[in-house]
Every structure is written in structure tokens, then in C-alpha cells.
Amino acid sequence: MLEILPGLTRIYEGWAEKYPDVRPLTVQFAADGSTEGLNGVLAYPLEGHWLLVTFGLTELGEKTSEEKRVSGAGFEFTCRIPREDGDETVPAWILRVLHALAAQFLAGTALDVGHWIVTPAPLGGEPANGDMTSIAIVPDVDIRVMDTDNGLVLFFQVVGLKVEEGEYAQKADTVAPIVALLRDRDPRMITDPNRETIRL
């Protein structure tokens, strides 16, 4: 049973203001004995796509960190992926991606807006994702920041990149042009493995 904690309640209420008529599914991750890391994901079944919002990187219960201005890590991840009408099951691969990202951050990897990660395999280890092998981090397209009793929470949207796009970011040492073109093509920045590759 998901414990309703003040920090989680604020995240829930904040997104409910944006999508008042949508009830999210709650996907909880199994506890591994650690107090850090993702507790789970709120999954909003929107028209044509899922909106996923993580919880657990920020302080969900009482304030414990000394930094008063921000809550915990200071951010949670979001992601948008395609969804068929009537689909009520969140694909496991995107949950693996979000969980792995959180684990990388907790292991010491700096993650922030404008960063990108190139991986050697399709996202989430899902063969059907083909040549979508990388991700970029951008400000969430709906809610960039939320004020809570435990401090500010930023929302970092995870956006999938194709092989060539990741290679471009590596060579150019910036993902900004790719992100700008992706946003022009789709303002919601949906991570769709079947979309066309952007070539500059």
C-alpha cells in the first residue's frame, strides 16, 4: 500500500492541477533495503501517450536534508511515450530506463538539463526500440518547477534520441540543436522509437 506522504501528495496535487480529469496509475518499485532511489512512478494515461512522473529522488516525507531551498536531489524525472487507446499497462522498458537513470545519479553521475547519455543498446534493453539508444534531459514541457514544503522540485524530462542524433551530440558537444528540432516537430517531446531520425 502506497503511503501518502506530504511530498508525494504535493507532486500528485501539482500534476492534478495540470490534468484534473486524469487519474494516474501508481507503479511502485520493490524496496531493496535502501532509503534512496526511486520509490515509483505516477503514470498518467493521456490521449496518445503516457506521461510518467517519478517520485523518490525528492523528499517525500519529512525534511531531512540541510538544504532548505530544494527537496532532496532537487528533481524528479518525467517522460512521455506513445500509448494506444485503451492501453492500461505501462511498458516495462521505460520503467527500467527511469530506474537506471536514478541509479546512475545516486552513484555519482551528474544529471541536469542539457545533458545526454549515449548507450550501446536500445532504450530499456527493448529490441523493439531499435536504434533509439540515447537520451537527452530537457525541462519538462508542462511543469518545470514546483514549490513544496520541503523545497523546490524541478522536473527533468527524459527524451529518447536515435543513434545518429546521439552521435551528433557527441561530436558537437551539445544536444541543443537536436532538442530544438525535436521540440519544433513535437512540442510534447514524446519518446517515440518509431519516429524519423533528425538529421542536421
KOLDO-911642 format. One record per residue (C-alpha): residue in three letters; x, y, z. Coordinates in steps of 0.5 Angstrom, whole numbers, padded with zeros to 4 digits, always signed. Each point is the difference from the previous one (the first is absolute). Layout:
N
ALAXYZ...
//
This chain:
200
MET+0000+0000+0000LEU+0003+0007-0002GLU+0001+0004+0006ILE-0003+0007-0001LEU+0006+0005+0002PRO+0000+0007-0001GLY+0005+0001-0005LEU-0003-0005-0004THR-0007+0003+0001ARG+0003+0007-0003ILE+0002-0004-0006TYR-0006-0003-0001GLU-0004+0006+0001GLY+0004+0004-0004TRP-0001-0004-0006ALA-0007-0001+0001GLU-0001+0008-0001LYS+0003-0001-0007TYR-0004-0007-0001PRO-0006+0001+0004ASP-0004-0006-0003VAL+0005-0005-0001ARG+0001-0005+0006PRO+0008-0003+0000LEU+0002-0007+0001THR+0005-0001+0005VAL+0006-0004-0001GLN+0004-0002+0006PHE+0007-0003+0000ALA+0002-0005+0004ALA+0003+0002+0006ASP+0008-0002+0000GLY+0001+0002+0007SER+0003+0007-0002THR-0004+0006+0002GLU+0003+0004-0006GLY-0002-0001-0007LEU-0007+0000-0004ASN-0006-0003+0004GLY-0004+0000-0006VAL-0004+0004-0006LEU-0006+0003-0001ALA-0003-0002-0007TYR-0005+0005-0003PRO-0004-0004-0006LEU-0001+0006-0004GLU-0002+0000-0007GLY+0005-0003-0005HIS+0005+0000+0005TRP+0002-0002+0007LEU+0003+0006+0005LEU+0005-0003+0005VAL+0002+0003+0006THR+0005-0003+0005PHE+0000+0001+0008GLY+0005-0001+0005LEU+0006+0004-0002THR-0003+0006+0004GLU-0002-0001+0007LEU-0007-0003+0000GLY-0001+0000+0008GLU+0003+0005+0005LYS+0006+0005-0002THR+0007-0004+0002SER+0005+0004-0004GLU+0003+0006+0002GLU-0001+0004-0007LYS-0007+0003+0002ARG-0001+0003-0007VAL+0000-0006-0004SER-0003-0007+0001GLY+0004-0006+0000ALA+0004-0001-0006GLY-0004+0006-0003PHE-0003-0003-0005GLU-0004-0006-0003PHE-0001-0003-0007THR-0005+0001-0005CYS-0001-0004-0006ARG-0005+0000-0006ILE-0001-0007-0004PRO-0005-0002-0005ARG-0007-0003+0002GLU-0005-0004-0003ASP-0007+0002+0001GLY-0003-0005+0006ASP+0007-0002+0002GLU+0001+0000+0008THR+0006-0003+0000VAL+0007+0004+0001PRO+0005-0003-0005ALA+0006-0003+0005TRP+0005+0002-0004ILE-0001+0008+0001LEU+0000-0002+0008ARG+0007-0003-0001VAL+0002+0006-0003LEU-0002+0004+0005HIS+0002-0004+0006ALA+0007-0001-0003LEU+0001+0008-0001ALA-0002+0001+0007ALA+0005-0006+0002GLN+0006+0004-0004PHE-0002+0006+0003LEU+0001-0003+0007ALA+0006-0003-0002GLY+0003+0007-0001THR-0001+0002-0008ALA-0002+0007+0000LEU-0007+0001-0004ASP-0003+0006-0002VAL-0004+0004-0005GLY+0004+0000-0007HIS+0004-0007+0002TRP-0001-0006-0004ILE+0002-0007+0000VAL+0002-0005-0005THR-0001-0007+0001PRO+0002-0006-0004ALA-0007-0004+0000PRO-0007+0002-0002LEU-0003+0004+0006GLY-0002-0004+0006GLY+0003-0006-0004GLU-0006-0001-0004PRO+0002-0003-0007ALA-0007+0004-0003ASN+0003+0006+0002GLY+0005-0001-0006ASP+0005+0006-0001MET-0003+0004+0006THR+0007-0001+0004SER+0001+0007+0004ILE-0004+0005+0004ALA+0000+0008+0001ILE-0002+0003+0006VAL-0004+0007-0001PRO-0005+0004+0004ASP-0007-0003+0001VAL-0005+0002-0005ASP-0005+0001+0005ILE+0003+0002+0006ARG+0007+0002+0001VAL+0000+0001+0008MET-0005-0001+0006ASP+0001+0003+0006THR-0001-0005+0006ASP+0000+0001+0008ASN+0007-0004-0001GLY+0003+0005-0005LEU+0000+0001-0008VAL-0001-0006-0004LEU+0002+0000-0008PHE-0003-0005-0005PHE+0005-0002-0005GLN-0003-0003-0006VAL+0004-0006-0003VAL-0001+0000-0008GLY+0003-0006-0004LEU+0005+0001-0005LYS+0001-0004-0007VAL+0007-0003-0001GLU+0002+0006-0005GLU-0002+0005+0005GLY+0004-0002+0006GLU+0006-0001-0005TYR-0001+0008-0002ALA-0001+0002+0007GLN+0007-0004+0002LYS+0003+0004-0006ALA-0003+0006+0001ASP+0001+0000+0008THR-0007+0003+0000VAL-0007-0003-0001ALA-0004+0006+0000PRO-0001+0001-0008ILE-0003-0007+0000VAL-0004+0001+0006ALA-0003+0007-0003LEU-0001-0004-0007LEU-0004-0006+0004ARG-0004+0006+0004ASP-0002+0003-0006ARG-0002-0007-0003ASP-0004-0002+0006PRO-0001+0005+0006ARG-0001-0005+0005MET+0006-0003-0002ILE-0002-0008+0000THR+0005-0005+0000ASP-0003-0004-0006PRO+0005-0005-0002ASN-0003+0000-0007ARG+0001+0007-0001GLU+0004+0002-0006THR+0007+0002+0001ILE+0002+0007+0001ARG+0006+0002-0005LEU+0004+0007+0000
//
